[in-house]
Amino acid sequence: MQLQEILYSQGFGTRRVCAGLIQQGFVAVAGVPCAEPAMEFEAQGLRFSVQGVAWDYHEKAYLMLHKPAGYECSQKPSTYPSIYTLLPSPIRQRGGGAAAGVQAVGRLDQDTTGLLLLSDDGKFIHRMSSPKHHVPKVYEVTAKHAVDDKQIQKLLAGVVLDDDPKPVRAAACEQTSELQLSLSLTEGKYHQVKRMIAAVGNRVEGLHRSCIGSLALPADLKPGEWRWLTAQDLLRIAAVPAKK
């Protein structure tokens, strides 16, 4: 693949901009500056640098982000800043065109924190978002009032939300302290956790997504930070945790 095409696919601007970066000596491969935009390279596994910043070629982008509170999962936020501002410009512009960049796999409310996946792979986004695939997502809930066994049993049995007569059930639910519980869901309706907790007579005061599939949010990934998913991470996402 031509070097300018590699840069274009990775989000470094239009083909003209990418060609200009190369011609100005801002791009190096294996530490060697490249001045010819049409130079051919094997893209897979290629490591290059642009203006001194190292990048690895990724045919598709699969990322995890530790979403902090006070950010909206929208390209056009209404009140709070967008989570996409936490990502480098090339990640936001990958592929070019009208649908450039990565997209969040589902959404977290502005006041919800925790593990968020992003990708530019439409099939992956659909597979992770669709309730048909039963990918469990674990939420750590802090309630306003003390949690009791009756509330947990209702969440496991199913509660009716105002927009759907079909009961919505928790895949798993475990009390972790007087005011906290760990709640696992395999679907994602609008404000679902908050509405389910309200349906059993309580209220969510804090909400954090800790796990998707068997992939847990890494302890060393701080709020606002992101990283590429590894092949092992992708396997963990697809894996369904064993029931206790």
PyMOL commands that set and color helices and strands:
alter all, ss='L'
color gray80, all
select helices_A, chain A and resi 3-9+15-23+83-86+89-93+122-129+131-133+149-157+192-199+231-238
alter helices_A, ss='H'
color red, helices_A
select strands_A, chain A and resi 27-29+32-33+47-50+53-56+62-67+103-104+113-119+137-143+159-161+164-168+172-177+180-185+204-212+215-216+226-228
alter strands_A, ss='S'
color yellow, strands_A
deselect
rebuild
show_as cartoon
